[in-house]
Amino acid sequence: MKKLLFCLFFIILANFSFAQLSIITNYRQDGIWDNKNEKWDVLSTDGGTTTFEFNTELTQFKHTTPTITSNYDILEYKYDEEAAKYTMTVKSEVGNKYEMIVDGINNCVAFFYWKKDDYILVRHTIKETFIRK
């Protein structure tokens, strides 16, 4: 039922640009891609809460953690209605670029980026979503 409601929220957001999406997460995993074994190696986990607040135009969002608030520009995005998934290229306020996925089926927000030769994952599990008009 939660997944169905989450998918519905994404469909509404895609069709009505005046709605603001907020996502609350309750779990974080940090990982690194193991190319040899073709899997993510989880390096750490954290049960802390974070919040993502997207503006109505889907051009920016604010990510708030217990220790810091960061602002991001959404450079481009694609929405796959069947998969209930946004795929984005985003840039932080300090200039770092990330690939980002907001996945309504798997209930996660994930950032991907290169750190030297390592491909890094920061994955947040979605606890709750809501749309404000």
VOGUTOR-895541 format. One line per field, with one value per residue (C-alpha): residue number from 0; residue in one letter; x, y, z. Coordinates in nm, 3 decimals, always signed. Layout:
% residues N
num	(NUM,...)
residuo	(A,...)
x	(X,...)
y	(Y,...)
z	(Z,...)
This chain:
% residues 133
num	(0,1,2,3,4,5,6,7,8,9,10,11,12,13,14,15,16,17,18,19,20,21,22,23,24,25,26,27,28,29,30,31,32,33,34,35,36,37,38,39,40,41,42,43,44,45,46,47,48,49,50,51,52,53,54,55,56,57,58,59,60,61,62,63,64,65,66,67,68,69,70,71,72,73,74,75,76,77,78,79,80,81,82,83,84,85,86,87,88,89,90,91,92,93,94,95,96,97,98,99,100,101,102,103,104,105,106,107,108,109,110,111,112,113,114,115,116,117,118,119,120,121,122,123,124,125,126,127,128,129,130,131,132)
residuo	(M,K,K,L,L,F,C,L,F,F,I,I,L,A,N,F,S,F,A,Q,L,S,I,I,T,N,Y,R,Q,D,G,I,W,D,N,K,N,E,K,W,D,V,L,S,T,D,G,G,T,T,T,F,E,F,N,T,E,L,T,Q,F,K,H,T,T,P,T,I,T,S,N,Y,D,I,L,E,Y,K,Y,D,E,E,A,A,K,Y,T,M,T,V,K,S,E,V,G,N,K,Y,E,M,I,V,D,G,I,N,N,C,V,A,F,F,Y,W,K,K,D,D,Y,I,L,V,R,H,T,I,K,E,T,F,I,R,K)
x	(+0.000,+0.286,+0.451,+0.126,+0.076,+0.436,+0.396,+0.077,+0.262,+0.523,+0.261,+0.088,+0.420,+0.503,+0.167,+0.123,+0.417,+0.270,+0.320,+0.630,+0.771,+0.930,+1.097,+1.197,+1.450,+1.547,+1.842,+2.166,+2.416,+2.751,+2.911,+3.172,+3.136,+3.334,+3.401,+3.557,+3.252,+3.000,+2.831,+2.817,+3.033,+2.856,+3.112,+2.884,+2.523,+2.348,+1.995,+1.974,+1.691,+1.738,+1.498,+1.487,+1.270,+1.225,+1.103,+0.788,+0.975,+1.198,+1.508,+1.649,+1.630,+1.752,+1.899,+1.895,+2.079,+2.125,+2.458,+2.432,+2.198,+2.305,+2.141,+2.153,+2.065,+1.893,+2.071,+1.854,+1.606,+1.404,+1.097,+1.004,+0.636,+0.635,+0.932,+0.819,+1.174,+1.341,+1.696,+1.880,+2.209,+2.257,+2.519,+2.583,+2.625,+3.002,+3.014,+3.024,+2.822,+2.626,+2.398,+2.085,+1.791,+1.463,+1.311,+0.946,+0.939,+1.249,+1.182,+1.520,+1.710,+2.059,+2.358,+2.640,+2.975,+3.339,+3.608,+3.936,+3.897,+3.617,+3.246,+3.064,+2.702,+2.512,+2.169,+1.889,+1.583,+1.255,+1.040,+0.775,+0.684,+0.436,+0.335,+0.249,+0.050)
y	(+0.000,+0.240,+0.179,+0.241,+0.570,+0.670,+0.598,+0.802,+1.094,+1.082,+1.074,+1.373,+1.558,+1.484,+1.613,+1.918,+2.154,+2.350,+2.070,+2.056,+1.713,+1.642,+1.313,+1.199,+0.918,+0.708,+0.496,+0.560,+0.326,+0.424,+0.192,+0.149,-0.042,-0.368,-0.398,-0.745,-0.898,-0.656,-0.557,-0.278,-0.320,-0.145,+0.046,+0.200,+0.234,+0.498,+0.515,+0.895,+1.098,+1.327,+1.540,+1.627,+1.924,+1.977,+2.311,+2.326,+2.365,+2.063,+2.273,+2.269,+2.080,+2.113,+1.814,+1.846,+1.609,+1.636,+1.815,+2.010,+2.154,+2.148,+2.297,+2.139,+2.249,+1.990,+2.022,+1.767,+1.495,+1.221,+1.059,+0.698,+0.662,+0.282,+0.249,+0.542,+0.672,+1.008,+1.001,+1.331,+1.506,+1.743,+1.993,+2.086,+2.444,+2.385,+2.263,+1.883,+1.689,+1.373,+1.128,+1.092,+0.854,+0.893,+0.545,+0.504,+0.126,+0.052,+0.341,+0.506,+0.820,+0.742,+0.957,+0.826,+0.992,+0.926,+0.974,+0.926,+0.576,+0.465,+0.479,+0.575,+0.522,+0.705,+0.545,+0.676,+0.462,+0.655,+0.658,+0.907,+1.133,+1.414,+1.682,+2.036,+2.263)
z	(+0.000,+0.087,-0.248,-0.431,-0.248,-0.314,-0.687,-0.687,-0.528,-0.803,-1.074,-0.919,-0.895,-1.257,-1.374,-1.149,-1.127,-0.836,-0.582,-0.360,-0.278,+0.061,+0.147,+0.495,+0.525,+0.824,+0.714,+0.523,+0.361,+0.215,-0.034,-0.301,-0.628,-0.643,-1.014,-0.986,-0.814,-0.972,-0.647,-0.393,-0.084,+0.205,+0.411,+0.673,+0.783,+0.990,+1.129,+1.125,+0.974,+0.674,+0.474,+0.105,+0.002,-0.371,-0.507,-0.716,-1.046,-0.972,-1.033,-0.678,-0.352,+0.004,+0.188,+0.567,+0.802,+1.180,+1.123,+0.795,+0.533,+0.168,-0.138,-0.482,-0.833,-1.049,-1.382,-1.562,-1.479,-1.638,-1.494,-1.570,-1.481,-1.510,-1.272,-1.050,-1.069,-1.117,-1.252,-1.206,-1.252,-0.959,-0.846,-0.483,-0.369,-0.347,-0.708,-0.675,-0.934,-0.856,-1.028,-0.818,-0.824,-0.638,-0.660,-0.561,-0.603,-0.394,-0.152,-0.175,-0.266,-0.392,-0.484,-0.703,-0.767,-0.853,-0.588,-0.771,-0.922,-0.688,-0.769,-0.448,-0.340,-0.067,-0.033,+0.188,+0.269,+0.241,+0.551,+0.441,+0.151,+0.124,-0.120,-0.025,-0.247)
